[in-house]
Amino acid sequence: MSRESLGHFELLVLLALLRQGDEAYGVPIAEAITHRTGKQVILASVYHTLERLEQKGLVRSSLGDPTPERGGRAKRYFSITTTGLREVRAAKKALTLLWRGIPVHEG
């Protein structure tokens, strides 16, 4: 797989997925991003991003059992792949190196 950069929102989704653990789904991932960033997240954006990340091989999904609460529909659960974890670590390393030595001024 050729290496391409993770977008900002893709990285947020992957980090939220890691926080939620295996078998997370869109709603708690969106809530985790909102909670940590203070910015409202559109659920459709989360699912669109998860689908894109799955196409890139960075996450995988599986369907749970249908539930009456969901009108007989099944939840789609997501988990990060080894490649996805490697990309998150590479992004952290690159960002850490780029931030090193930059003074942060508040004002």
C-alpha positions, 0 to 999 in steps of 0.5 A: 500500500502506498503511504498517504497522509492522514487527514485531520478528521481521519486522524481524529476518527482513528484516535476516537476509535482507539479510545472506544476500543474494538467494536465501536460504532459511529455514535460513540466515536462522534461523541468522543470527538465532540467531547475531546475537541469541543466541536460538534461533529456530524454523524454522517461525516464520521461514517463517511470517514470510517468508510474511507478509512476502511477502503484504505485498509486502516479500519475494518467493520463487521455487522452486529446482530439486528436489534428491536431497538433499531427496527431490526437493523444491525449496528456496524462495528469498527476496529482499527487494523495493524496498518491503521495503528501504524499510521496513527503512530507515524502521524504522532511522531511526525507531529511531535517532531514538527512541534519540537522547538516551536514556542507556543505563545498564548495571547 
